Each structure stands twice: as structure tokens, then as C-alpha cells.
């Protein structure tokens, strides 16, 4: 399973719309191998969505995301698990173990809609609307 | 700014005098400690970010504030590192509803009574209303004003960056009110010429001689009222984009001059002898059938081929009715901000009516309908009584005699798509951007099989 996650140092980038780097990892069972780190600092929303769509991700785990970018990604058939915060290693481990929907990784303000808890588990995952993630 | 050290409050009822003061301020305010953890978070900050005080306290500020600069150019970090204040930096945040909210941020150091730096304070102001008013005054819209989830529109969105980057001339075809100018602006703003101006010329609104003077400029004495030299739109757009709207309306004489600009990049101002060069990109639009005008001899074939290196077609609203609810929400939110109203949405009867309407005026007509409703509807839902009279006779579906349901709309949408593709399901599925089995499932659910 190929997972994308925007990174800021060792953390999940707080805003996908403004993030500068995206880490792509391959998860096989509990094994993780980092495939590549893609830079997209300063990119607009559409170029960003196009790039993410072209990476062939099974899942994108990210922090805050605008409804508009979420809509573009939904159209690109990218399953998004938004409003996640924390250390990248912890987040990926929690995703593998199906614990990502726990409060520990939820950004404040998040109201509990549209997040999957982990691999194959829970939630609709895909974001398509202007209003999502609570509010 | 100097404050006393204190423990974060966990309950608003325990609010201190300081909290009461902070809560009375219209600007959002939060303070952080040296580990970037939020120590205070006022009421305006809750409203602007959509995050409650209790959720925010103790969390690191980037998780709560979610600003475009958190990662790359944090204003608070700059202040903490340099000791210098940041004043009025314009950025955006993502609020809890997933909306980009434009804000202005200012920062300062936070010191204790002994003058020791203990953290920072950030104040921020919601600029949504200001930005909306300014845009309204300047008619300055961006790509983000293009709204749509319909497959054809999403497909269009996906190709805009490539079109923009190509630098080619672009022809936008679409009926009036479909958003041709907005699309032109999106192409310009994503192009390498984005830092240059985009100059709009409505070719259909000006008589021929005036249009020539507008496009190419004139020299003093070129005609009776030409008292002094005037720069044309091509000169004003130097390094940027000229958007020629309603290009199908220009005369054949002017078509020749335009062709020269496209072929050689040169032109002469009216009454002048000097040849000027134009470093502009031309994006044009027409609601007329240009190939037909070419066949009739009303539009030069060579000019047609020059302007439509890339053709983009904007579908009419009647072919993307699934976007109507989204557009209605967008216009209501916009007029709420502009008119300081609290309209929550439209009633189901109104939505049925809108879904059943053909919108010959396209999105502009829908916008006018919502604007009309705002004249009498100040709060709550827009009902049928708030709509223009011409719409009220369309309350029920002509087929069933009952109000339209979303299922009726979806059925109609699929039938139209199938008709466009001569009943070919594979082609229809491709047009709609869905798998053929998804199409089959939907047709079955809607009783079309």
C-alpha cells in the first residue's frame, strides 16, 4: 500500500495547501519503506492536486486541508485521511495498526467526520465536500 | 506586551479579568509559551478558527492556527528569533469547516514582570468581508471563485495549469454567464505572466473605431476627440495577458489588424506611423459559434486558427445541474458577507425549482436570483416568495406534477448524458468520469434499465 504524507521536519505538515514536502512510503504488512520525498513548496492548489493524483497513492494522510483541495483530490480518486497531527513515524505506525482515528492524532477543531482509522478501517476516508472535518 | 505568569484556564466560568478583556476584543488573540503551546485563546480566535478555547489550550499553535505561513514563514517565530514585531502580514488559515479564511496577523514578544521573554502573542483579524468588498469594487476574482464538482468542470480544472503554462493563445467557448472571464483570469494567474497585468476588452461593447483605438491606442489628432496620445490595451498589458471577450463580434477590418499582432507581434496606434511590438498573451472568448462564422465568411479563417491553438469549452449550467447546490451555497455565503445578513440556505421547494430551471443566463442568472432573494430575505431560509416572479410558475416537475427530488435531477442528468452519447454507456461513463459498472448501477437504481 502506497501512502503519502506531507511532512514538516519530523511532523505531519499542519496545512496540506501550504506544505512544502510530501513523503511517499510503501507499507507492506508492518514493514515501511520510504519511496521518495516530493517537493511542492509554493505550488498552487491545482498543480498540487495534480501531482498528488499522479503519485498513485492508495491513501493520503494529512493535516488541515481546504475543502476545495479535498474536492480536487476526491475527483482524482485519492482517499484522504485529513486533520491528523503528530510525528510522522507515530502517525504511520498508528495507521498500520488501525489506531489513527484516536483522539491523540486529531487536530483541534476536528469534529469526527470523514477520517479513516487506518488501513482498511473505518470512516469514509475520502473527502469531497467544501464542508468537512467538522465546523 | 507584559503579562503575569498564570496557569491556563480550563473553564470559562473561571475567567480572569485578563480573559474578560481578551474576550471583548474583536481581533483573535492567542499567546504561546516558549514551546509554542497555546496559553490563552480568546473568543474571537475561537470564532475565526472554528476551534474552541478548551480544544486549543495546551496544543502547539500550528495545529490550532493552521495558517499558510506556519511551516515556511511563521510570523511568531520571526518575532521570537529577532525580537521584532510583525504587523499586518496577510495570510490565510484553514478553519474547522475546511474554508480558507484570509487574515491579517501581527505578533509581539511576551515578557514577564521581570522583562524575561516567556513566549509570544499573535493577534489576527478576519479579512473575509474586506476582501469580498474590495473584490466587488475592483471586480477582481480569482480561480478560487470558480466553483464546481461536476466532472466536466473538474476535468477543466485539471487541464488549466497545463494550458496556463503553455503560453499558447486560448479560445474559451461558452454561453453568456458561464464564467469565461473567470477562466481567463485563472489561466493568466497560473501562467508565467501572472505578475503582469490582465487587461479585459469586451469587443462586443464598443463600435469598431473606438475598439481599434482602445486596443492599439492613438496619436493626438488621429480623430476629432483625440487631444493627446493614448496608450492602447496591448501596451497596457505589456508582459501580461489581453482577454478579448466576444471576439466573434469584431469587424473584418479589425480582424486583419489583430491577425498581425498574433502573427508578428506588431501593430500601429491609430494615426501613428511607428510600429510597436506587443509582448502579450491573447486569450479570447466567444459565445458565438466561431467555426460557423468562419464558414459564413464573417470571421477570418487564419485568425480563427491563430486564436484557437487551445480551445476550452465551458459547459452551460443546465448541463452541470449537480453543481447548483454548491453554487447556491457559495452565493449565499458571499451575499451574507457583503450585506451582513444571516441567510442559512434555500428551502427544498426553492432547490426543486432551481433544479428544474434551464438557466439560459447560466451562473450569472443563478447569482442574480440569489441576489434578488436577498432583497427581501434578511435571515433564515430563502423561500419561494423571495424568488423572482418568472421562476415561481416552475414549482413542480412537468413530468410528475410533484416537486423535483434529487433523484429526479440525477435521473435527468444521466438521461441527458446518455442522449449526448447516443445511448453508448461506455462513452457516457467516460464523459462522466465514472466506471461503466457504476453507471450501470446508477441507471438501475434510477429505473433507467
Interface residues (C-beta under 8 A of the other chain):
Chain A: X8 X13 X14 X15 X17 X18 X19 X20 X41 X44 X45 X46 X47 X49 X50 X63 X64 X65 X66 X67 X68 X70 X71 X72 X75 X76 X85 X107 X108 X109 X110 X111 X127 X128 X129 X130 X131 X132 X133 X134 X135
Chain B: X49 X50 X51 X52 X55 X56 X59 X62 X63 X64 X65 X66 X67 X68 X69 X70 X71 X72 X94 X95 X96 X97 X98 X99 X100 X143 X144 X149 X151 X154 X157 X158 X160 X161 X190 X326 X329 X433
